[in-house]
Amino acid sequence: MPLKRFAGGVGGTWQVERIESVTGPSLPQVPRLAVLDDASVIDVGAAWVLRGVTGYQRYVQRKEQEILHAKQPQLGRPEATCAALIPIAKSIAWWQLAQDERREIFEESSHHIATGLEYLPAVARELHHGRDLGEPFDILTWFEYAPKDAPAFEELVHRLRTTPEWDYVEREVDIRLAR
Ligand code: HEM
């Protein structure tokens, strides 16, 4: 499974616009962020490094997968000069639920996928899992969008944060970037 490292420091493609805690402790302020794949050994003067692997999907059902594949854009679009890295840790209570209970909260009560789909293809996304690597964050979420879609992205994060799924979020840091 491909591993990515998000290194906050003085180097990298992305200029950090803000780092804010939503829930729990924040991360140290840094001027730049580098996104590195497993193999790269570039010294980016990192103050902190978050790691995650893109893996199989946990909650998506067949029909949703087809709609997502049809609608979701690739990362790296030239016009998508804004990005968000939002690392999230969920509570023990969440991880102790059975898979079907988590799916129920995630989609049937919180409509995470249905809501997210309204913002495609404006927003490109990638999920990275850190929990099984012993990382401080369970999930590193990454989004790319054009400046004109920034208000829509703001609305999306606000909507998701008011759902029952977010009752289980015990740490969340919102990092906004531009290149
Ligand atoms: C752009 C629209 C979005 C779409 C289409 C979308 C879709 C999805 C899908 C399909 C999954 C499930 C992956 C799986 O089956 O394992 C997922 C997981 C997740 N998404 Fe989103 N999402 C969007 C926006 C967001 C935003 C803005 C956030 C953060 C504020 C977010 C946070 C998460 C988290 C934390 C998970 C992992 C849940 C878990 O494993 O417990 N998503 N998303």
Boltz pocket constraint, residues with backbone or C-beta under 6 A from the ligand:
constraints:
  - pocket:
      binder: B
      contacts: [[A, 56], [A, 57], [A, 58], [A, 59], [A, 60], [A, 68], [A, 86], [A, 88], [A, 90], [A, 112], [A, 113], [A, 115], [A, 116], [A, 117], [A, 119], [A, 120], [A, 123], [A, 124], [A, 125], [A, 127], [A, 139], [A, 141], [A, 153], [A, 156], [A, 157], [A, 160]]
      max_distance: 6.0
